[in-house]
């Protein structure tokens, strides 16, 4: 059985989006360019995967963080599209 079937993502595509340009030293809400499956969102700040205690999904296009990335800090989101 393919892994995609296990996670019920058979028709979805895994995407990776660099959100570094949105980091400005004060922003804590970030926007992804495509609607994503909230259960699939993984966020990496400075290369370290953040947990559900640091990330809150606000909508199918946005999430917030409990931390404030500095200007230009590496922030990457990995997700399945809807």
N, C-alpha and C positions, 0 to 999 in steps of 0.2 A: 504494500500500500504506500503510495507516495506521501511524503511528509505533508504536502499541501492539503491532502484529504484529511489528515489527522486534525489539522487546525482549522478545517473548514474554510480554507482560503483558495480553493481550487480556481476560482475565477478572478482572484485578486493578483496584483503585481507588487512585489516588494520594491519600495522606493527608498532612496537615501537623499536627504536634502540638507545642504549646508546652510545653516541659519546665522553664521558668524556675522554677516553684514547687518543683522538686526540687533546685535549686542552693542549697547551704547553706555554701559555703566549705570543705567537707571531702569531699563526695561526689564519687566518680569513676565510679560505676556508676549508670546511669539506666534506668528502666523505661518502656516504651511500652505503651499500653493495648490494642493489638491485635497479633497475630502478624504479623510483617513478613518480606518477602523480603530476606534479608541482603545480597544483591548490589545492592539498590536503595536502601539506607540512605544518606541525605545528612544531615549534621549541620551546623548553623550556630551558631557561638558569637559573640556580639556582632555578628551579621550577616555573619560571614566563614565561608565554607564550609571545613570541616575535611577533611583528607585521610586516606587510609587509614593513615598513620603516626600519626595522633592518635586514631583511632577503632578499637576492636576489638569486633566483634560477639560477645557471650557466649552468647546464645540467641536464639530467635525473638521474644523480648520484651525483651531487655536488651542494652545495649552499655556499654562502658567507654571512658574517655578518658585520655589521657596528661597532661591538664591538669586543674586543679581550678577550676571556675567559682566566682567569689565569690557570696555570697548575693544573690539577685535578678538575677544576670547573665542576659541573654537567651540562651536555649538552645532551639533549634527543630530538630525532626527531620522529615524529609520521606522518605516511603517508600511502597512498594506493599504492600498487604496480601497475605496468602497465599490 
